Amino acid sequence: MTELDEHGRPEPPLAGDEAAALTGSLERLRATLAWKCGGLDRAGLTATVGVSSVTLGGLLKHLAAVEGTHFSRLLLARAPEAPWDAVDWDADPDWEWRTAAEDSPEQLMALWQDAVARSRAVLEQALSSGGPEQPGRFSTAAGESPNLRRILIDLIEEYARHIGHADLIRESVDGLVGE
C-alpha cells in the first residue's frame, strides 16, 4: 500500500525498480499540484504573482495539455483529443494559458483530472507490455523516437518546474505553504 502524507501525496518507493521510481515521482508531483490548486474559487485560480501572467488555473489547463502530448502523442502517436484538437496552436501558442480564466474551477480541475486518468491508463498499459526502454511511436523529422523513460522524465521535469510556480501563487492567495 502506498503511504500518503497529510496532504494526500504518495511517497515514491524508496527501493523500487526504475518504472516504480519514475511513476512514483510523477504521482507525487501530480498530487502536489492538486493540493496547491485545490479548494480555490475563480479568484484564487486567476491570481498572479508580480509581473508573471501564470495562474493556477493556467497551470491546470497547461498540464492537462502536456499530459495528452506526452502520452497520447509521443508514446502512442495519436492525434490530439478535444479540446486540444480544435486549437490552432500556430496562431495561438498560449491558448491554454489565455483561456483558463474563462473556465470555472470545476471545469479546470476536471479537465486536468481527466487528462491524468487517461495518461495513467496509457502508462499502465505500456508498462504491462514492456519497461521504460520501450520506444514511443512518435518519430521526429530525423526519424528518432523517444522512449518511455524519456517521456516520463520530461513530464516529471515539467511538473517540477511548475510546482514552484504553484507554490508562489498559492502562498500569495491565502498563505498556504509547504513542500
GROMACS elastic network, one bead per residue, 0.5 to 0.9 nm:
[ bonds ]
;  ai    aj funct       b0    kb
    2    10     6  0.61421   500
    2    11     6  0.67910   500
    2    12     6  0.79483   500
    2    13     6  0.82362   500
    3     8     6  0.88643   500
    3     9     6  0.81513   500
    3    10     6  0.56255   500
    3    11     6  0.57630   500
    3    12     6  0.84903   500
    4     7     6  0.74996   500
    4     8     6  0.51414   500
    4     9     6  0.50863   500
    4    11     6  0.62261   500
    5     8     6  0.53104   500
    5     9     6  0.53556   500
    5    10     6  0.65407   500
    5    11     6  0.74490   500
    6     9     6  0.74346   500
    7    31     6  0.82588   500
    7    32     6  0.80299   500
    7    35     6  0.66707   500
    8    31     6  0.69390   500
    8    32     6  0.84497   500
    8    35     6  0.79153   500
    9    27     6  0.78260   500
    9    28     6  0.54534   500
    9    29     6  0.80953   500
    9    30     6  0.83776   500
    9    31     6  0.51462   500
    9    32     6  0.64566   500
    9    35     6  0.82984   500
   10    24     6  0.74157   500
   10    25     6  0.86365   500
   10    27     6  0.68888   500
   10    28     6  0.53659   500
   10    31     6  0.74665   500
   11    14     6  0.83249   500
   11    24     6  0.70007   500
   11    25     6  0.78693   500
   11    27     6  0.86361   500
   11    28     6  0.65730   500
   12    15     6  0.88747   500
   12    16     6  0.81412   500
   12    20     6  0.75577   500
   12    21     6  0.61316   500
   12    22     6  0.83057   500
   12    23     6  0.79166   500
   12    25     6  0.56357   500
   12    26     6  0.87082   500
   12    27     6  0.79658   500
   12    28     6  0.70485   500
   13    16     6  0.51327   500
   13    17     6  0.85413   500
   13    20     6  0.68978   500
   13    21     6  0.61471   500
   13    24     6  0.67026   500
   13    25     6  0.87318   500
   14    21     6  0.78487   500
   15    20     6  0.88916   500
   15    21     6  0.78649   500
   16    19     6  0.77921   500
   16    20     6  0.54098   500
   16    21     6  0.56554   500
   17    20     6  0.53393   500
   17    21     6  0.61196   500
   17    22     6  0.86595   500
   18    21     6  0.51597   500
   18    22     6  0.61559   500
   18    23     6  0.85651   500
   18   131     6  0.85331   500
   18   132     6  0.75586   500
   18   149     6  0.88120   500
   19    22     6  0.52421   500
   19    23     6  0.60365   500
   19    24     6  0.82232   500
   19   127     6  0.78266   500
   19   131     6  0.69283   500
   19   132     6  0.62888   500
   19   149     6  0.81340   500
   20    23     6  0.52773   500
   20    24     6  0.56687   500
   20    25     6  0.83672   500
   21    24     6  0.50963   500
   21    25     6  0.61151   500
   21    26     6  0.86145   500
   22    25     6  0.52752   500
   22    26     6  0.62694   500
   22    27     6  0.86805   500
   22   149     6  0.80898   500
   22   152     6  0.67484   500
   22   153     6  0.73294   500
   22   156     6  0.80425   500
   23    27     6  0.60454   500
   23    28     6  0.85938   500
   23   123     6  0.88543   500
   23   152     6  0.75637   500
   23   156     6  0.88638   500
   24    27     6  0.51195   500
   24    28     6  0.62471   500
   24    29     6  0.87351   500
   25    28     6  0.51918   500
   25    29     6  0.63723   500
   25    30     6  0.87211   500
   25   156     6  0.72079   500
   26    29     6  0.51710   500
   26    30     6  0.61895   500
   26    31     6  0.86438   500
   26   152     6  0.77439   500
   26   153     6  0.86648   500
   26   155     6  0.75540   500
   26   156     6  0.54463   500
   26   159     6  0.78426   500
   26   160     6  0.89523   500
   27    30     6  0.50163   500
   27    31     6  0.61176   500
   27    32     6  0.85338   500
   28    31     6  0.51196   500
   28    32     6  0.61624   500
   28    33     6  0.87635   500
   29    33     6  0.62998   500
   29    34     6  0.86640   500
   29   156     6  0.74167   500
   29   159     6  0.62373   500
   29   160     6  0.67163   500
   29   163     6  0.74999   500
   30    33     6  0.52107   500
   30    34     6  0.63176   500
   30    35     6  0.87095   500
   30   116     6  0.83548   500
   30   159     6  0.72997   500
   31    35     6  0.61466   500
   31    36     6  0.86296   500
   32    35     6  0.50353   500
   32    36     6  0.61419   500
   32    37     6  0.85880   500
   32   163     6  0.73326   500
   32   179     6  0.80894   500
   33    36     6  0.50790   500
   33    37     6  0.60781   500
   33    38     6  0.82294   500
   33    56     6  0.89344   500
   33    59     6  0.87455   500
   33    60     6  0.81086   500
   33   159     6  0.80496   500
   33   162     6  0.84875   500
   33   163     6  0.63258   500
   33   166     6  0.71697   500
   33   167     6  0.89581   500
   34    37     6  0.52419   500
   34    38     6  0.56007   500
   34    60     6  0.87218   500
   34   109     6  0.82398   500
   34   113     6  0.89223   500
   35    38     6  0.51335   500
   35    39     6  0.83645   500
   36    39     6  0.86721   500
   36    56     6  0.81511   500
   36   163     6  0.82710   500
   36   166     6  0.62849   500
   36   167     6  0.68645   500
   36   169     6  0.88290   500
   36   170     6  0.62538   500
   36   176     6  0.80021   500
   36   177     6  0.87611   500
   37    40     6  0.64879   500
   37    44     6  0.84634   500
   37    45     6  0.72200   500
   37    56     6  0.61856   500
   37    57     6  0.77425   500
   37    60     6  0.80030   500
   37   109     6  0.83069   500
   37   166     6  0.76510   500
   37   170     6  0.74507   500
   38    41     6  0.89935   500
   38   109     6  0.83300   500
   39    44     6  0.89193   500
   39   105     6  0.88166   500
   40    43     6  0.76240   500
   40    44     6  0.52472   500
   40    45     6  0.63385   500
   40   105     6  0.72792   500
   41    44     6  0.52922   500
   41    45     6  0.63456   500
   41    46     6  0.87580   500
   41   104     6  0.82114   500
   41   105     6  0.61690   500
   41   106     6  0.89973   500
   42    45     6  0.51032   500
   42    46     6  0.61120   500
   42    47     6  0.85853   500
   42    57     6  0.82820   500
   42   101     6  0.77501   500
   42   103     6  0.84734   500
   42   104     6  0.64270   500
   42   105     6  0.58401   500
   43    46     6  0.52247   500
   43    47     6  0.60812   500
   43   173     6  0.86913   500
   44    47     6  0.53474   500
   44    48     6  0.88901   500
   44    55     6  0.85541   500
   44    56     6  0.76538   500
   44    57     6  0.84680   500
   44   169     6  0.87682   500
   44   170     6  0.77941   500
   44   173     6  0.60061   500
   44   174     6  0.83636   500
   45    48     6  0.86414   500
   45    55     6  0.60808   500
   45    58     6  0.78818   500
   45   100     6  0.88220   500
   45   101     6  0.78894   500
   45   105     6  0.70168   500
   45   169     6  0.89712   500
   45   170     6  0.87486   500
   45   173     6  0.88288   500
   46    54     6  0.83807   500
   46    55     6  0.52084   500
   46    56     6  0.65086   500
   46    57     6  0.61018   500
   46    58     6  0.77900   500
   46   100     6  0.81196   500
   46   101     6  0.61428   500
   47    53     6  0.86343   500
   47    54     6  0.82433   500
   47    55     6  0.57312   500
   47    56     6  0.73594   500
   47    57     6  0.87395   500
   47   169     6  0.69579   500
   47   170     6  0.84635   500
   47   172     6  0.81306   500
   47   173     6  0.68886   500
   48    51     6  0.77901   500
   48    52     6  0.63531   500
   48    53     6  0.59041   500
   48    54     6  0.60400   500
   48    55     6  0.54412   500
   48    56     6  0.82184   500
   48   169     6  0.62121   500
   48   172     6  0.81669   500
   48   173     6  0.86797   500
   49    52     6  0.58816   500
   49    53     6  0.76072   500
   49    54     6  0.77861   500
   49    55     6  0.82946   500
   49   168     6  0.72975   500
   49   169     6  0.59216   500
   49   172     6  0.70502   500
   50    53     6  0.83313   500
   52    55     6  0.84378   500
   53    58     6  0.89656   500
   53    97     6  0.84795   500
   54    57     6  0.84462   500
   54    58     6  0.63425   500
   54    59     6  0.71837   500
   54    97     6  0.73425   500
   54   165     6  0.77084   500
   54   166     6  0.89469   500
   54   169     6  0.84663   500
   55    59     6  0.61918   500
   55    60     6  0.87000   500
   55    97     6  0.79054   500
   55   100     6  0.84643   500
   55   101     6  0.86740   500
   55   165     6  0.84055   500
   55   166     6  0.79095   500
   55   169     6  0.71362   500
   56    60     6  0.63016   500
   56    61     6  0.87389   500
   56   165     6  0.82820   500
   56   166     6  0.62102   500
   56   169     6  0.70620   500
   56   170     6  0.77489   500
   57    60     6  0.51303   500
   57    61     6  0.63279   500
   57    62     6  0.85072   500
   57    97     6  0.79912   500
   57   100     6  0.56267   500
   57   101     6  0.68899   500
   57   103     6  0.83007   500
   57   104     6  0.88312   500
   57   105     6  0.72876   500
   57   108     6  0.64455   500
   57   109     6  0.82770   500
   58    61     6  0.51505   500
   58    62     6  0.58589   500
   58    63     6  0.83763   500
   58    96     6  0.64807   500
   58    98     6  0.74067   500
   58    99     6  0.78286   500
   58   100     6  0.51383   500
   58   101     6  0.74917   500
   58   108     6  0.85432   500
   59    62     6  0.50241   500
   59    63     6  0.58848   500
   59    64     6  0.83298   500
   59    96     6  0.86436   500
   59    97     6  0.73530   500
   59   100     6  0.85923   500
   59   162     6  0.71967   500
   59   163     6  0.89967   500
   59   165     6  0.86274   500
   59   166     6  0.78047   500
   60    63     6  0.53244   500
   60    64     6  0.61087   500
   60    65     6  0.87299   500
   60   100     6  0.83052   500
   60   108     6  0.62548   500
   60   109     6  0.67684   500
   60   111     6  0.79091   500
   60   112     6  0.57588   500
   60   113     6  0.89821   500
   61    64     6  0.50711   500
   61    65     6  0.63892   500
   61    66     6  0.87328   500
   61    96     6  0.57014   500
   61    97     6  0.69939   500
   61    99     6  0.86795   500
   61   100     6  0.63802   500
   61   108     6  0.62302   500
   61   109     6  0.82820   500
   61   111     6  0.70268   500
   61   112     6  0.63375   500
   62    65     6  0.51410   500
   62    66     6  0.62298   500
   62    67     6  0.86943   500
   62    94     6  0.89451   500
   62    95     6  0.89219   500
   62    96     6  0.56095   500
   62    97     6  0.64758   500
   62   100     6  0.87329   500
   62   112     6  0.85673   500
   63    67     6  0.59826   500
   63    68     6  0.85654   500
   63   112     6  0.69081   500
   63   115     6  0.85629   500
   63   158     6  0.81414   500
   63   159     6  0.75699   500
   63   162     6  0.88170   500
   64    67     6  0.51970   500
   64    68     6  0.65543   500
   64    69     6  0.87993   500
   64   108     6  0.88954   500
   64   111     6  0.64973   500
   64   113     6  0.77288   500
   64   114     6  0.80487   500
   64   115     6  0.53295   500
   64   116     6  0.70929   500
   65    68     6  0.52622   500
   65    69     6  0.62243   500
   65    70     6  0.87039   500
   65    84     6  0.71303   500
   65    96     6  0.77987   500
   65   112     6  0.81629   500
   65   115     6  0.76256   500
   66    70     6  0.60023   500
   66    71     6  0.85375   500
   66   115     6  0.88561   500
   66   155     6  0.76603   500
   66   158     6  0.83113   500
   67    70     6  0.54022   500
   67    71     6  0.62727   500
   67    72     6  0.79683   500
   67   112     6  0.84350   500
   67   115     6  0.60778   500
   67   116     6  0.64617   500
   67   118     6  0.84973   500
   67   119     6  0.63591   500
   67   155     6  0.75342   500
   68    71     6  0.55335   500
   68    72     6  0.52204   500
   68    73     6  0.68134   500
   68    74     6  0.88781   500
   68    80     6  0.72171   500
   68    81     6  0.79916   500
   68    84     6  0.88289   500
   68   115     6  0.63584   500
   68   116     6  0.83164   500
   68   118     6  0.80166   500
   68   119     6  0.69824   500
   69    72     6  0.56882   500
   69    74     6  0.64149   500
   69    75     6  0.87284   500
   69    80     6  0.74648   500
   70    73     6  0.59080   500
   70    74     6  0.51619   500
   70    75     6  0.66949   500
   70    76     6  0.89965   500
   70   119     6  0.84520   500
   70   151     6  0.61624   500
   70   152     6  0.80622   500
   70   154     6  0.82991   500
   70   155     6  0.70532   500
   71    74     6  0.56378   500
   71    76     6  0.65294   500
   71    77     6  0.84220   500
   71    78     6  0.88263   500
   71   118     6  0.86165   500
   71   119     6  0.59734   500
   71   122     6  0.68477   500
   71   123     6  0.74891   500
   71   136     6  0.87552   500
   71   148     6  0.88837   500
   71   151     6  0.76045   500
   71   152     6  0.88980   500
   72    75     6  0.58892   500
   72    76     6  0.50819   500
   72    77     6  0.61336   500
   72    78     6  0.52896   500
   72    79     6  0.73855   500
   72    80     6  0.73326   500
   72    81     6  0.88067   500
   72   118     6  0.87372   500
   72   119     6  0.76733   500
   72   122     6  0.78353   500
   73    76     6  0.55785   500
   73    79     6  0.64283   500
   73    80     6  0.71100   500
   73   136     6  0.87420   500
   73   137     6  0.81342   500
   73   138     6  0.65651   500
   74    77     6  0.55440   500
   74    78     6  0.80066   500
   74   136     6  0.57644   500
   74   137     6  0.64471   500
   74   139     6  0.79987   500
   74   145     6  0.79477   500
   74   146     6  0.71662   500
   74   147     6  0.87649   500
   74   148     6  0.87782   500
   74   151     6  0.73769   500
   75    78     6  0.83110   500
   75   122     6  0.86262   500
   75   123     6  0.89740   500
   75   126     6  0.87048   500
   75   135     6  0.74039   500
   75   137     6  0.54159   500
   75   138     6  0.63548   500
   75   145     6  0.87871   500
   75   146     6  0.78322   500
   75   147     6  0.77335   500
   75   148     6  0.68995   500
   75   151     6  0.76187   500
   76   122     6  0.85323   500
   76   136     6  0.63057   500
   76   137     6  0.52886   500
   76   138     6  0.67972   500
   77   136     6  0.75927   500
   77   137     6  0.52574   500
   77   139     6  0.82715   500
   78    81     6  0.85574   500
   78   137     6  0.88559   500
   78   138     6  0.84816   500
   79    85     6  0.75521   500
   80    83     6  0.81879   500
   80    84     6  0.57638   500
   80    85     6  0.50103   500
   80    86     6  0.88142   500
   81    84     6  0.56728   500
   81    85     6  0.52841   500
   81    86     6  0.85380   500
   82    85     6  0.52215   500
   82    86     6  0.68165   500
   83    86     6  0.59271   500
   83    87     6  0.73018   500
   84    87     6  0.55076   500
   84    88     6  0.87879   500
   84    89     6  0.88772   500
   84    96     6  0.88958   500
   85    88     6  0.82668   500
   87    90     6  0.87162   500
   87    91     6  0.86535   500
   87    92     6  0.76241   500
   87    93     6  0.88573   500
   87    95     6  0.74581   500
   88    91     6  0.54921   500
   88    92     6  0.60331   500
   88    93     6  0.77128   500
   88    95     6  0.85059   500
   89    94     6  0.76715   500
   89    95     6  0.72378   500
   90    93     6  0.57099   500
   92    95     6  0.53299   500
   92    96     6  0.89751   500
   92    98     6  0.89791   500
   93    96     6  0.81704   500
   94    97     6  0.53967   500
   94    98     6  0.60165   500
   94    99     6  0.85393   500
   95    98     6  0.50886   500
   95    99     6  0.58921   500
   95   100     6  0.83350   500
   96    99     6  0.53978   500
   96   100     6  0.59789   500
   97   100     6  0.56334   500
   97   101     6  0.81164   500
   98   101     6  0.69891   500
   98   102     6  0.84956   500
   99   102     6  0.54612   500
   99   103     6  0.72355   500
  100   103     6  0.54417   500
  100   104     6  0.82789   500
  100   108     6  0.73298   500
  101   104     6  0.76190   500
  103   106     6  0.80257   500
  103   107     6  0.59112   500
  103   108     6  0.62587   500
  104   107     6  0.51062   500
  104   108     6  0.62683   500
  104   109     6  0.86310   500
  105   108     6  0.51962   500
  105   109     6  0.61349   500
  105   110     6  0.84843   500
  106   109     6  0.52662   500
  106   110     6  0.60018   500
  106   111     6  0.84784   500
  107   110     6  0.51382   500
  107   111     6  0.59889   500
  107   112     6  0.86206   500
  108   111     6  0.51320   500
  108   112     6  0.62808   500
  108   113     6  0.85379   500
  109   112     6  0.52481   500
  109   113     6  0.59715   500
  109   114     6  0.84592   500
  110   113     6  0.50007   500
  110   114     6  0.58750   500
  110   115     6  0.84173   500
  111   114     6  0.53068   500
  111   115     6  0.62572   500
  111   116     6  0.87146   500
  112   115     6  0.51134   500
  112   116     6  0.61729   500
  112   117     6  0.86222   500
  113   116     6  0.50554   500
  113   117     6  0.61182   500
  113   118     6  0.86742   500
  114   117     6  0.50361   500
  114   118     6  0.62428   500
  114   119     6  0.85820   500
  115   118     6  0.52041   500
  115   119     6  0.61767   500
  115   120     6  0.86333   500
  116   120     6  0.60590   500
  116   121     6  0.86163   500
  117   120     6  0.51117   500
  117   121     6  0.62952   500
  117   122     6  0.87252   500
  118   121     6  0.51862   500
  118   122     6  0.62674   500
  118   123     6  0.85995   500
  119   122     6  0.50931   500
  119   123     6  0.59894   500
  119   124     6  0.84441   500
  120   123     6  0.50697   500
  120   124     6  0.59760   500
  120   125     6  0.85201   500
  121   124     6  0.51514   500
  121   125     6  0.61924   500
  121   126     6  0.85789   500
  122   125     6  0.52084   500
  122   126     6  0.61143   500
  122   127     6  0.86307   500
  123   126     6  0.50122   500
  123   127     6  0.60492   500
  123   128     6  0.84789   500
  123   148     6  0.87717   500
  124   127     6  0.52313   500
  124   128     6  0.61426   500
  124   129     6  0.89370   500
  125   128     6  0.51477   500
  125   129     6  0.67835   500
  126   129     6  0.54991   500
  126   130     6  0.63328   500
  126   131     6  0.77648   500
  126   132     6  0.87755   500
  126   134     6  0.84586   500
  126   148     6  0.84521   500
  127   130     6  0.50742   500
  127   131     6  0.55586   500
  127   132     6  0.73655   500
  127   134     6  0.89546   500
  127   148     6  0.89852   500
  128   131     6  0.79668   500
  130   133     6  0.76915   500
  130   134     6  0.62722   500
  131   134     6  0.59582   500
  131   148     6  0.77252   500
  131   149     6  0.83029   500
  132   135     6  0.82446   500
  132   147     6  0.67373   500
  132   150     6  0.81310   500
  132   151     6  0.89988   500
  132   152     6  0.84270   500
  133   147     6  0.55404   500
  133   148     6  0.59969   500
  133   149     6  0.59884   500
  133   150     6  0.85790   500
  134   146     6  0.86653   500
  134   147     6  0.53242   500
  134   148     6  0.57893   500
  134   149     6  0.79045   500
  135   138     6  0.85743   500
  135   145     6  0.61317   500
  135   146     6  0.58354   500
  135   148     6  0.60998   500
  135   149     6  0.87330   500
  136   139     6  0.79048   500
  136   145     6  0.57555   500
  136   146     6  0.55365   500
  136   147     6  0.52318   500
  136   148     6  0.62716   500
  136   151     6  0.83414   500
  137   145     6  0.66175   500
  137   146     6  0.81646   500
  137   147     6  0.88009   500
  138   143     6  0.88900   500
  138   144     6  0.81182   500
  138   145     6  0.56952   500
  138   146     6  0.74589   500
  139   142     6  0.75600   500
  139   143     6  0.51918   500
  139   144     6  0.51685   500
  139   146     6  0.77468   500
  140   143     6  0.50510   500
  140   144     6  0.52259   500
  140   145     6  0.64433   500
  140   146     6  0.88496   500
  141   144     6  0.74776   500
  146   149     6  0.79722   500
  146   150     6  0.59779   500
  146   151     6  0.65869   500
  147   150     6  0.54199   500
  147   151     6  0.64133   500
  147   152     6  0.88138   500
  148   152     6  0.61157   500
  148   153     6  0.85342   500
  149   152     6  0.52508   500
  149   153     6  0.61506   500
  149   154     6  0.85866   500
  150   153     6  0.50704   500
  150   154     6  0.60120   500
  150   155     6  0.85116   500
  151   154     6  0.52390   500
  151   155     6  0.62217   500
  151   156     6  0.86599   500
  152   155     6  0.51001   500
  152   156     6  0.60966   500
  152   157     6  0.85297   500
  153   156     6  0.50481   500
  153   157     6  0.61008   500
  153   158     6  0.85994   500
  154   157     6  0.50252   500
  154   158     6  0.61788   500
  154   159     6  0.87431   500
  155   158     6  0.50018   500
  155   159     6  0.62709   500
  155   160     6  0.85476   500
  156   159     6  0.52452   500
  156   160     6  0.60451   500
  156   161     6  0.85396   500
  157   160     6  0.50898   500
  157   161     6  0.60702   500
  157   162     6  0.86348   500
  158   161     6  0.52945   500
  158   162     6  0.63836   500
  158   163     6  0.86910   500
  159   162     6  0.51845   500
  159   163     6  0.59700   500
  159   164     6  0.88585   500
  160   163     6  0.51663   500
  160   164     6  0.68571   500
  161   164     6  0.58233   500
  161   165     6  0.72661   500
  162   165     6  0.50031   500
  162   166     6  0.62265   500
  162   167     6  0.86353   500
  163   167     6  0.60828   500
  163   168     6  0.87540   500
  164   167     6  0.51236   500
  164   168     6  0.65658   500
  164   169     6  0.87675   500
  165   168     6  0.53973   500
  165   169     6  0.62062   500
  165   170     6  0.85486   500
  166   169     6  0.51450   500
  166   170     6  0.58586   500
  166   171     6  0.83222   500
  167   170     6  0.54344   500
  167   171     6  0.61308   500
  167   172     6  0.87014   500
  167   176     6  0.81598   500
  167   177     6  0.68314   500
  167   178     6  0.77705   500
  167   179     6  0.79413   500
  168   171     6  0.52613   500
  168   172     6  0.63235   500
  168   173     6  0.88445   500
  168   177     6  0.84394   500
  169   172     6  0.51542   500
  169   173     6  0.63671   500
  170   173     6  0.50341   500
  170   174     6  0.64505   500
  170   175     6  0.68153   500
  170   176     6  0.60503   500
  170   177     6  0.75288   500
  171   174     6  0.57113   500
  171   177     6  0.57246   500
  172   175     6  0.59352   500
  172   176     6  0.80834   500
  173   176     6  0.77874   500
  174   177     6  0.89834   500
